[in-house]
Amino acid sequence: MTIKLYPDDEHNRRTIRQGHPPGWVNRDGGDYDLVVLGGGPGGLTAATTAAAAGHHVAMTEQRLTGGTCVNFGCTPSKALIRCARAVHEANRGDEFGFRLDAPPVVDFGAVMERVRRIRSRSSSTDAVEAAEQAGVEVYLGHSRFTGPDTVTVDGRELRFRKAVIATGSRPAVPAIDGLRDGGYLTNETVFALTELPRRLVVIGNGPMGCELAQAFRRLGGEVDLVSHPTTLMPHDEPEAGEVVRRRFEREGIRLHLGFTAARAHAGRLLTLGPGGTHELPYDALLVATGRKPNLEGLDLDAAGVQVGGDGVEVDAYLRTGNPDVYAAGDASFPQKYTHAANATARLCVANALYGAQRPARDLVIPHCTYTDPEVAEVGLTPRRARTEGVAVDTYRLDLSNVERAFIDGEEEGFGAIHTRSGSGEIVGATLVAAHAGEMISELTLAITNRLTLQALADTVHCYPTQAEVFQRIAQHAEPQRIGAAH
């Protein structure tokens, strides 16, 4: 299979050399303790973890090792966001007591060149050579099951004692009339741009849609965001999405919430909503409407593996209908994040090779949307608690009351800690802050270890830091208790 990335420059050529070396010749196959299908974050974690323990491991990959995260997701998107934030900061001179002689001029070609350079650097740690050096035997090409304990990769047969399906996911493209004929972007193609679209329409109100809408707006494009739900980031707490909505509107992003995209044609998107029918002109259309597992062509039936709503059907221990086959990450897990793929991959190895019998429900997995401000959540939030019928108490504090936040001009946002009702046990947290992704881990650790508000209140924090928001909430929990969710 020939792998191509655009534009054809030194950075993309390096990424290809690392993730799918041209001329690579597979081994002849053989017997393995573990065969991992997929070379993304989950697959690499499973394969290298098992190999480090002395197991004979094979890993297969059809496209680029590193998967979506390094090549089309986390790495390039955060590189783009960082450039956009730098431009935004430069435009805030008056607030910080300096003045530029002229507004900053964005060289979009240079921005995207940096994105590709950062991606090529990041992909080196997930390269085929790196996996081989870690003791993993890599097979490149299309893989499929041929029996309950066999996989073939371009004609080479791999026999396994245990296997892990970690084939990741791809963009889910909605059925919009004319969309496929008119051309559109997804996360797999947007980072190939070399010129800034003057008018960008984004379909989708989740993490990717929100992150890239703000980034392209800050880089100078006109941006419209269309979504059928009437809120941004509907899977997070409503108050968090409302903070981001207000920021987006101030920055000039045109929001069309509660609208349905009906037809795309000749650079125009027809939307239907409560205000009637609208046409939005665009130079580029970005589809960011979710993910779907990569399972086609694996011949899962041959292995006795079933597929359900979230992908591969697994039990509490991530085991499929075939007791020797497990599934990790986006291929089976509803929380489709890189760190979730890594965590479930390690769990698969522990359960498959060592009989650990550790259930996936014990994992405490945070998530973060890297808008500005960032939105991070972990554990049992009020929204999830209502769904599960669990009562929680919520305690919150605005970032405007935290010195480091208003010193830095980053006071927009809030922190909230959710405890099991009637007790001080921390079960969840919501944070909207400039660096929420960096700060949420403290609460993830607290939940994992079943710590209480008192333990958090007693933990000494550096002053001044924005992370103090959590300690202050804990120290003043009783006076600021705001009620229970049932």
C-alpha positions in Angstrom: 0.0 0.0 0.0 1.4 3.4 -1.0 1.0 6.1 1.7 0.7 9.7 0.7 0.6 12.9 2.7 0.1 16.4 1.2 1.9 18.5 0.5 4.9 16.4 -0.6 7.6 18.1 1.6 10.5 17.0 3.8 8.3 16.8 6.9 5.6 14.6 5.4 8.2 12.4 3.8 9.8 11.9 7.2 6.5 11.1 8.7 5.9 8.4 6.1 9.4 7.0 6.4 8.8 6.6 10.1 5.2 5.4 10.1 5.2 3.2 6.9 8.7 2.9 5.5 8.6 2.5 1.7 10.0 -0.9 0.6 9.2 -2.5 4.0 9.3 -6.3 3.7 7.2 -8.3 6.2 8.4 -11.4 7.9 7.0 -14.8 6.9 4.6 -15.0 9.8 4.8 -17.4 12.7 3.6 -18.1 16.2 3.0 -15.3 18.7 2.0 -14.9 22.3 0.1 -11.8 21.3 -0.9 -10.3 17.9 -2.1 -6.7 18.0 -4.2 -5.4 15.1 -3.6 -1.7 14.7 -0.5 0.5 15.3 -2.1 3.6 16.8 -1.7 4.6 20.4 -3.7 1.6 21.8 -2.0 -0.9 19.5 1.5 0.4 20.2 0.8 0.5 24.0 -0.5 -3.1 24.0 2.4 -4.4 21.8 5.3 -2.6 23.6 3.9 -3.4 27.1 3.7 -7.1 26.3 7.1 -7.1 24.5 8.8 -5.4 27.5 7.6 -8.3 29.7 9.3 -10.8 27.4 6.4 -11.9 25.2 6.7 -12.7 21.5 4.6 -10.0 20.0 3.5 -9.0 16.5 1.7 -5.7 15.5 0.0 -5.0 12.2 -0.8 -1.6 10.7 -2.3 -0.8 7.3 -1.6 2.9 7.2 0.8 4.9 9.5 1.9 3.8 12.9 0.9 6.4 15.5 -2.6 6.2 14.1 -5.0 9.1 14.1 -3.6 10.8 17.2 -0.1 11.6 15.9 -0.9 11.9 12.2 -4.4 13.4 11.9 -5.5 14.3 15.4 -4.0 15.3 18.7 -0.5 16.3 17.5 -1.3 18.4 14.4 -4.5 20.0 15.9 -2.6 21.1 19.1 0.2 22.4 17.0 -2.3 24.5 15.0 -4.1 25.7 18.1 -0.7 26.8 19.6 -0.1 29.0 16.5 -3.5 30.4 16.7 -3.1 31.2 20.4 0.1 33.0 19.7 -1.7 35.2 17.2 -4.5 35.8 19.7 -2.0 36.8 22.4 -0.2 39.2 20.1 -3.6 41.0 19.6 -4.0 41.5 23.3 -1.2 44.1 23.6 -3.3 46.9 25.0 -4.3 44.7 27.9 -0.7 43.9 28.9 0.8 47.3 28.3 2.5 47.0 24.9 1.6 48.0 21.4 2.7 46.5 18.1 3.4 48.9 15.3 1.0 47.0 13.1 -1.4 44.0 13.6 0.3 40.6 13.3 0.3 39.2 9.8 -0.4 35.5 9.7 1.6 33.5 7.2 -0.7 30.5 7.0 1.8 28.5 4.9 4.4 28.9 7.6 1.8 27.9 10.3 1.0 24.7 8.5 4.7 24.0 7.8 5.3 24.2 11.6 2.3 21.8 12.1 3.9 19.3 9.7 7.3 19.7 11.3 5.9 19.1 14.7 4.0 16.0 13.5 7.1 14.5 11.9 9.0 15.0 15.2 6.2 13.4 17.2 5.8 10.5 14.9 9.4 9.4 15.5 8.4 8.0 18.9 5.7 5.9 17.3 7.8 4.9 14.3 8.0 1.3 13.0 11.7 1.4 13.9 10.9 2.4 17.5 8.4 -0.5 17.8 10.9 -3.0 16.4 13.6 -1.7 18.8 11.1 -2.3 21.6 10.9 -6.0 20.6 7.7 -5.8 18.5 7.7 -7.5 15.1 5.8 -5.2 12.8 3.7 -6.2 9.8 2.5 -3.6 7.4 -0.5 -4.2 5.2 -4.1 -5.2 5.4 -4.8 -7.7 8.1 -7.8 -9.9 8.7 -8.8 -12.9 10.8 -8.9 -16.3 9.1 -9.8 -18.3 12.2 -10.2 -18.1 16.0 -6.4 -18.0 16.4 -5.0 -16.8 13.1 -4.6 -13.5 11.3 -3.2 -13.0 7.8 -1.3 -9.8 6.7 -0.9 -9.7 2.9 -0.7 -13.5 2.7 1.5 -14.0 5.9 -0.2 -16.1 8.5 0.2 -15.1 12.2 -0.9 -17.6 14.8 -1.7 -16.2 18.2 -2.3 -17.3 21.7 -4.0 -14.0 22.4 -5.0 -11.0 20.2 -6.0 -7.4 20.7 -8.1 -5.5 18.2 -6.9 -1.8 18.3 -7.7 -0.6 14.9 -9.0 2.8 15.9 -11.6 4.9 14.2 -12.2 7.3 11.4 -14.4 10.4 10.7 -18.2 9.7 10.7 -19.5 11.6 7.7 -23.2 12.5 7.8 -25.6 11.9 4.9 -25.9 15.5 3.5 -27.2 15.9 0.0 -24.3 16.9 -2.4 -21.6 16.7 0.3 -19.5 14.0 -1.4 -19.8 15.6 -4.8 -18.8 19.1 -3.6 -15.8 18.2 -1.6 -15.2 18.6 2.2 -12.5 18.4 4.8 -12.2 16.1 7.8 -9.5 15.7 10.4 -7.7 13.5 7.9 -7.4 16.2 5.2 -7.6 19.6 7.0 -3.9 19.5 7.9 -3.0 19.3 4.3 -4.2 22.9 3.7 -1.5 25.4 2.6 -3.8 28.4 2.2 -6.2 29.8 4.7 -9.8 29.4 3.7 -11.3 32.8 3.7 -14.7 31.4 4.6 -14.8 28.2 6.6 -18.0 26.4 7.6 -17.7 23.8 10.4 -20.4 21.1 10.9 -20.2 19.8 14.4 -20.2 21.1 17.9 -17.9 18.6 19.6 -14.2 18.8 20.6 -12.8 18.8 17.1 -15.3 21.2 15.6 -15.0 23.7 18.4 -11.2 23.5 18.6 -10.6 24.0 14.9 -13.4 26.6 14.5 -11.6 28.8 17.1 -8.1 28.2 15.7 -9.1 29.1 12.1 -10.9 32.2 13.3 -7.9 33.4 15.3 -5.7 32.8 12.2 -7.9 35.2 10.2 -10.6 33.2 8.6 -14.4 33.9 8.7 -15.9 30.9 10.5 -19.5 29.6 10.7 -20.3 26.7 13.0 -23.4 24.6 12.4 -24.8 22.0 14.7 -28.2 20.4 15.3 -27.9 20.4 19.1 -28.5 23.9 20.6 -25.4 23.9 22.8 -21.7 23.6 22.3 -20.0 20.4 23.6 -23.3 18.8 24.6 -21.6 15.9 26.4 -20.1 18.2 28.9 -21.9 20.2 31.7 -24.1 22.9 30.1 -22.4 25.7 32.0 -19.1 24.8 30.5 -20.4 24.9 26.9 -22.1 28.3 27.7 -18.7 29.8 28.7 -17.2 28.7 25.4 -20.2 29.9 23.5 -19.8 33.4 24.9 -16.1 33.4 24.0 -16.8 32.2 20.5 -19.3 35.0 19.9 -16.9 37.6 21.2 -14.2 36.3 18.9 -16.5 36.6 15.9 -17.4 32.9 15.2 -20.9 32.8 13.8 -22.9 30.1 15.6 -25.9 28.4 14.0 -27.0 26.1 16.8 -30.2 24.1 16.5 -29.8 24.0 12.7 -29.6 20.9 10.4 -27.3 20.9 7.4 -29.5 19.8 4.5 -27.5 20.3 1.3 -24.0 21.2 0.2 -23.4 22.4 -3.4 -21.1 24.8 -5.3 -19.6 26.4 -2.2 -22.8 26.8 -0.3 -24.4 25.0 2.6 -28.1 24.9 3.0 -29.1 24.9 6.7 -32.6 24.4 8.2 -33.4 25.7 11.6 -35.9 27.4 13.8 -35.2 30.7 12.0 -36.1 29.2 8.6 -33.8 28.3 5.7 -30.3 29.8 5.4 -27.5 29.5 2.8 -24.0 29.8 4.1 -21.3 30.5 1.5 -17.9 28.8 2.1 -14.5 28.3 0.6 -13.9 25.2 2.7 -16.3 22.9 4.6 -15.1 21.0 7.6 -17.1 17.9 8.8 -16.5 17.2 12.5 -19.5 15.0 13.4 -17.9 12.2 15.4 -16.0 8.9 14.9 -16.8 5.4 13.7 -14.6 2.3 14.4 -12.3 0.9 11.7 -13.7 -2.7 11.5 -14.4 -3.2 7.8 -12.4 -6.0 6.2 -11.2 -7.6 9.4 -13.4 -10.7 8.9 -14.4 -10.7 12.5 -16.9 -13.5 12.0 -14.0 -15.8 11.3 -12.7 -15.2 14.8 -16.1 -15.4 16.5 -16.1 -11.7 17.3 -19.3 -9.7 17.3 -19.9 -6.0 16.5 -22.4 -3.7 18.4 -23.3 -0.1 18.7 -19.9 1.2 20.0 -17.8 -1.2 17.8 -16.5 -4.6 18.9 -18.7 -6.1 21.6 -16.7 -6.8 24.7 -17.4 -7.8 28.3 -16.4 -6.0 31.5 -12.8 -7.1 31.0 -12.6 -6.0 27.3 -12.9 -9.6 26.1 -14.8 -10.4 22.9 -17.0 -13.4 22.2 -13.8 -15.2 21.4 -12.1 -15.6 24.9 -8.7 -15.2 23.3 -9.4 -11.9 21.5 -9.7 -8.6 23.3 -10.4 -5.1 22.0 -9.1 -1.7 23.1 -9.5 2.0 22.3 -11.8 3.4 19.6 -12.5 0.0 18.2 -14.7 -0.9 21.2 -14.6 1.8 23.9 -17.2 4.6 24.0 -14.7 7.2 25.3 -12.7 7.7 22.1 -9.6 9.5 23.4 -5.9 8.6 23.0 -5.4 8.3 26.8 -8.4 6.0 26.9 -6.9 3.8 24.2 -3.6 3.6 26.1 -5.4 2.7 29.4 -7.6 0.1 27.8 -4.7 -1.4 25.9 -2.8 -1.9 29.1 -5.9 -3.4 30.7 -6.2 -5.8 27.7 -2.6 -7.0 28.2 -3.1 -7.5 31.9 -6.3 -9.5 31.5 -5.3 -11.4 28.4 -1.8 -12.5 29.3 -1.9 -12.5 33.1 -5.5 -13.2 33.9 -5.8 -10.0 36.0 -9.6 -9.8 35.7 -9.6 -6.1 36.0 -12.8 -4.5 34.8 -12.8 -1.5 32.5 -15.3 0.3 34.7 -12.6 0.8 37.3 -10.7 3.1 34.9 -11.1 6.8 35.7 -10.7 8.6 32.4 -10.6 12.4 32.1 -11.2 14.3 28.9 -10.4 17.8 27.7 -11.5 20.0 24.8 -8.6 22.4 23.9 -10.6 25.5 23.1 -9.6 28.7 24.9 -10.6 28.4 27.7 -10.2 24.6 27.8 -13.0 22.4 29.1 -12.0 19.3 31.1 -14.1 16.8 33.0 -13.6 13.6 34.9 -15.7 11.1 36.8 -19.3 11.4 37.8 -20.5 14.9 36.8 -24.1 16.0 37.5 -25.2 15.1 33.9 -23.8 11.6 34.1 -25.0 11.2 37.7 -28.6 11.9 36.7 -28.3 9.3 33.9 -27.0 6.7 36.4 -29.4 7.6 39.2 -26.7 8.7 41.6 -27.0 11.7 43.9 -24.1 14.1 44.0 -23.4 17.4 45.6 -21.6 20.1 43.7 -19.2 22.8 44.9 -17.9 25.5 42.6 -15.8 28.6 42.4 -15.3 31.1 39.6 -11.8 31.5 38.2 -12.2 35.3 38.7 -11.7 34.6 42.4 -8.3 32.9 41.9 -5.4 35.4 41.9 -3.2 33.7 39.3 -6.2 33.5 36.9 -6.9 37.2 36.9 -3.2 38.1 37.1 -2.8 36.2 33.8 -5.9 37.7 32.3 -7.4 34.2 32.2 -10.2 34.5 34.8 -13.0 33.4 32.4 -14.2 30.0 33.7 -14.9 28.0 36.8 -14.0 24.9 38.8 -16.5 22.5 40.2 -16.0 19.4 42.4 -18.8 16.8 42.6 -19.0 14.5 45.7 -21.1 11.6 46.6 -24.2 13.1 48.2 -23.9 13.2 52.0 -20.2 12.4 52.0 -17.0 14.2 51.2 -15.8 11.5 48.7 -14.8 13.2 45.4 -16.4 11.4 42.5 -16.2 14.0 39.7 -15.0 17.4 38.6 -15.6 20.0 35.9 -13.1 22.7 35.0 -13.2 25.5 32.5 -9.9 27.3 32.5 -7.0 28.3 30.2 -5.0 25.2 31.3 -7.8 22.8 32.3 -6.1 19.9 30.6 -3.0 20.3 32.7 -5.0 20.8 35.9 -7.6 18.1 35.8 -5.2 15.3 36.7 -5.2 16.3 40.3 -8.8 15.4 40.5 -8.4 12.3 38.5 -5.8 11.1 41.1 -8.2 12.0 43.9 -11.1 10.0 42.3 -8.9 7.0 41.5 -7.8 6.9 45.1 -11.2 7.7 46.6 -9.9 10.8 48.3 -12.2 13.3 50.2 -12.6 17.0 50.0 -10.7 17.2 53.3 -7.6 15.4 51.7 -7.7 18.0 48.9 -8.1 20.9 51.3 -5.1 19.7 53.3 -2.8 19.4 50.2 -0.4 22.3 50.0 -0.5 24.0 46.6 2.0 26.5 45.2 0.8 30.1 45.3 -0.1 31.7 43.1 -1.4 29.0 40.7 -4.7 28.4 38.9 -4.7 24.9 40.4 -5.6 26.5 43.7 -9.1 26.7 42.5 -9.7 23.1 43.6 -8.1 23.5 47.0 -10.1 26.6 47.7 -13.3 24.8 46.7 -12.4 22.0 49.1 -11.4 24.4 52.0 -14.7 26.2 51.8 -17.0 23.4 50.7 -19.7 23.6 53.4 -20.4 27.3 53.1 -20.5 27.1 49.3 -22.5 23.9 48.9 -25.0 24.6 46.1 -27.3 21.6 46.3 -27.7 18.0 45.1 -28.4 16.4 41.8 -30.6 13.3 41.9 
